[in-house]
Structure formats: structure tokens, C-alpha cells
């Protein structure tokens, strides 16, 4: 399971890279839908601030 932390700058790079379409904009930053996430890790490689981590 992956989560997006407070370092997110809402650039959208993670959402664009997600093959499952599991990432969308939340109130303040992007969020990962745990029901849709396939745990591929593509989002981690594209995040410029390192805000995404495995939990």
C-alpha cells in the first residue's frame, strides 16, 4: 500500500503515471485510492519531492 505525504506539491506527476487511475486530487494534495491501487510503484519513481512512500 502506498500513501502520499505532506511533501506533495500537487504537481500531478503521480496521477499521470498511475496505470490503474488510482490517484486523484484531494482537498490539499493528491491521494491514492487503496481500493484501486495495484501496488506497482510507478508513482514513486515520478514524484519530484519523494512524497510517496510504502506503508
HUBELSUL-V300131 format. One record per backbone hydrogen bond with DSSP energy under -1.0 kcal/mol. CO is the residue of the C=O (numbers start at 1). NH is the residue of the N-H. Records with the same first field share a line. If there is no record, write none. Layout:
BEGIN
CO = NH + NH
END
This chain:
BEGIN
1 = 55
3 = 53
5 = 8
12 = 16
13 = 17
22 = 33
24 = 31
29 = 26
31 = 24
33 = 37
41 = 45
43 = 47
51 = 5
53 = 3
END
